[in-house]
Amino acid sequence: MKKFLMGSMIALALSATAMEATAQTTTKSRARKTTAIGAVAGAATGAVVSKNHRGKGALIGGAVGAAGGYAWGKHRDKKRGRKVVVKH
């Protein structure tokens, strides 16, 4: 249980970092939202699927889910014509 909680916390930290990286934009991006959703869903799935190493499964699942969510969100942003401009 301890490893599961640690893995979940790490996956949450990764998703927060990914969200923070896109936080300085002038328009709202769908990629930010889908990154967080993907990370949480991936961490939950990874923890459930990996029976012996739940923490490691949650960490890997969270990272893969965040990457997939980000890619999906960027695709949707591009398809809808949203242009995300980063402030300097």
Phi, psi and omega in degrees: 000323181296317180293324179298313179296320180295316178297320178295320179294320179294317178297321177294321178295321178296319180291324177294322177295318179295322179291323180294325181295331180257009185288337183264059179243155181274338176239154179286134183252138175289334181298324180297315182292315182289335175296314180295316180297317179296321180295315180293315180295319179294320179295318179295316179295316180298322179292323181286319184288319182275100186284323184273328183232073185296322180296315179294320178297320178294320180295311180293316179298321178295318179294315179294319179296320178295317179296316179294319178296320179296315180298317179296316180296318178296321178299315180293321177299316181294319181294324180271000176079018177281127178252120182263120181250125181274132177283144177250000000 
